[in-house]
Amino acid sequence: MIAPMSAEKTEEEWRRILTPEQYAILREKGTERAFTGAYWDLKKDGTYECAGCGTLLFDSRTKYDSGSGWPSFWEPVAEERIRLVDDRTHGMHRIEAVCANCGGHLGHVFPDGPKPTGTRFCINSASLAFTPREE
């Protein structure tokens, strides 16, 4: 697991530590194309942290193949790690998932996930860092 970093950064600092794709997604609320991210079909055991600040967000045990082309999880490791925000952009209403520590855009949340929660956290790979679980 990556140790969480301070979330207090200027935009210049964010640009320096993030790749252009990560910056566009985490700081400017962009999205990657479906089926192109590093983790959409990753099946390894481990944890997923925020690529911006290192906060632990998801465990691979809650990851599933939603068919959407983005990494999908049915719950975060703790509710307080992710802030949910109304998103009314692009002429629709969605729920945005944001890292509660650094405010980075992760993706969106939908009510069409599997049991036990019925929730689908549809997350951009570029918003995440993966740490394999040690055996």
C-alpha positions as CSV (number, residue, x, y, z in Angstrom):
1,M,0.0,0.0,0.0
2,I,1.2,3.5,-0.8
3,A,1.4,5.9,2.2
4,P,-1.1,8.8,1.9
5,M,0.6,12.1,1.0
6,S,-0.5,15.6,1.9
7,A,-3.4,16.6,-0.2
8,E,-2.5,20.3,0.1
9,K,-0.9,21.1,-3.2
10,T,-1.0,23.9,-5.7
11,E,-2.1,23.2,-9.3
12,E,1.6,23.5,-10.3
13,E,2.6,20.8,-7.8
14,W,-0.2,18.5,-9.0
15,R,1.0,19.0,-12.6
16,R,4.5,18.1,-11.5
17,I,3.6,14.8,-9.7
18,L,0.8,13.5,-12.0
19,T,1.1,12.4,-15.6
20,P,-0.9,14.5,-18.1
21,E,-3.6,11.8,-18.2
22,Q,-3.8,11.6,-14.4
23,Y,-4.0,15.4,-14.1
24,A,-6.8,15.6,-16.7
25,I,-8.8,13.0,-14.8
26,L,-8.1,13.6,-11.2
27,R,-7.9,17.4,-11.3
28,E,-10.1,18.4,-14.3
29,K,-12.7,15.6,-14.0
30,G,-11.9,14.0,-17.2
31,T,-12.4,10.3,-18.1
32,E,-10.4,7.7,-20.0
33,R,-11.9,5.8,-22.9
34,A,-13.5,2.5,-22.0
35,F,-11.4,-0.6,-22.2
36,T,-8.1,1.4,-22.3
37,G,-7.1,1.8,-18.7
38,A,-4.4,-0.3,-17.0
39,Y,-6.8,-1.9,-14.4
40,W,-10.2,-2.4,-16.1
41,D,-9.5,-6.2,-16.6
42,L,-6.8,-6.7,-13.9
43,K,-7.6,-9.8,-11.9
44,K,-4.7,-9.7,-9.4
45,D,-5.2,-9.7,-5.6
46,G,-4.3,-6.4,-3.9
47,T,-5.4,-2.9,-3.1
48,Y,-6.2,0.2,-5.1
49,E,-5.1,3.6,-3.8
50,C,-5.7,7.1,-5.1
51,A,-3.1,7.9,-7.7
52,G,-3.0,11.5,-6.4
53,C,-2.5,11.1,-2.7
54,G,-2.0,7.4,-2.0
55,T,-5.2,7.0,0.1
56,L,-6.4,3.4,0.2
57,L,-9.7,3.3,-1.6
58,F,-10.7,-0.2,-2.8
59,D,-9.7,-3.9,-2.3
60,S,-9.6,-6.3,-5.2
61,R,-12.0,-8.6,-3.3
62,T,-14.8,-6.1,-4.2
63,K,-13.8,-5.6,-7.8
64,Y,-15.9,-7.3,-10.5
65,D,-16.3,-7.2,-14.3
66,S,-19.2,-4.9,-15.0
67,G,-18.7,-5.0,-18.7
68,S,-18.3,-1.2,-18.7
69,G,-14.6,-1.1,-19.6
70,W,-13.6,0.7,-16.4
71,P,-12.5,-0.9,-13.1
72,S,-15.7,-1.5,-11.1
73,F,-16.1,-2.2,-7.4
74,W,-19.2,-2.9,-5.3
75,E,-17.9,-1.0,-2.3
76,P,-14.9,1.1,-1.1
77,V,-12.7,-0.1,1.8
78,A,-14.4,2.5,4.0
79,E,-17.3,4.9,3.2
80,E,-15.4,7.9,4.5
81,R,-12.6,7.5,2.0
82,I,-14.8,8.5,-0.9
83,R,-17.0,11.6,-1.1
84,L,-20.1,11.5,-3.3
85,V,-21.0,14.6,-5.2
86,D,-24.0,15.5,-7.4
87,D,-22.8,15.8,-11.0
88,R,-25.2,17.6,-13.4
89,T,-22.7,18.1,-16.2
90,H,-23.3,16.8,-19.8
91,G,-27.1,17.2,-19.5
92,M,-27.5,14.4,-17.1
93,H,-27.6,13.7,-13.3
94,R,-24.9,11.3,-12.0
95,I,-23.1,10.8,-8.7
96,E,-19.4,11.6,-8.8
97,A,-16.9,9.7,-6.7
98,V,-14.1,11.9,-5.3
99,C,-11.2,11.0,-3.1
100,A,-12.1,12.4,0.3
101,N,-8.5,13.2,1.1
102,C,-7.3,15.1,-2.0
103,G,-10.5,15.8,-3.8
104,G,-9.4,14.0,-6.9
105,H,-12.0,12.9,-9.4
106,L,-12.2,9.1,-9.4
107,G,-15.3,8.3,-11.5
108,H,-19.0,7.8,-10.9
109,V,-21.3,5.6,-8.8
110,F,-24.3,3.8,-10.2
111,P,-27.1,1.8,-8.6
112,D,-26.7,-1.2,-10.9
113,G,-24.0,-3.2,-9.1
114,P,-24.0,-6.7,-7.7
115,K,-25.1,-7.9,-4.3
116,P,-24.5,-7.3,-1.5
117,T,-24.6,-3.5,-2.1
118,G,-26.2,-3.1,-5.5
119,T,-23.7,-0.3,-6.1
120,R,-21.2,0.1,-9.0
121,F,-18.2,2.4,-8.4
122,C,-17.1,2.9,-12.0
123,I,-13.5,4.3,-11.5
124,N,-10.9,5.5,-14.0
125,S,-7.7,3.4,-14.0
126,A,-5.6,6.7,-14.2
127,S,-7.1,7.7,-10.8
128,L,-5.7,4.6,-9.2
129,A,-2.5,2.9,-8.2
130,F,-2.5,-0.8,-7.6
131,T,-0.5,-2.6,-4.9
132,P,-0.3,-6.4,-5.1
133,R,-1.2,-8.3,-1.9
134,E,1.8,-9.9,-0.3
135,E,1.5,-13.7,0.0
